[in-house]
Amino acid sequence: MRNRLRELRAARRWSQADLAARCQVSRQAINAIETERYDPSLPLAFTIADVFDQTIEEIFLPDRTDTTNEQDPA
């Protein structure tokens, strides 16, 4: 899942550690989310949205590369 976390964090001049402290997670968790190696749990996504005073949809963007939802025609 794509996200705007790095952009939003940089605009506030927060380090990953700063954001991690505000979200009560590790800096490594923030790094993994920013680099799209990890999708946050729904509760963490809500926390991140609250920290930035935005909606989840404004921060986390679905990966539109696989939107076909193909079904077996049988």
Buried (B, 14 or more C-beta within 10 A) or exposed (E): EEBBBBEBBEEEEBEBEBBBBBBEBEBEBBBBBBEEEBBBEEEBBEBBBEBBEBEBEEBBEEEEEEEEEEEEEE
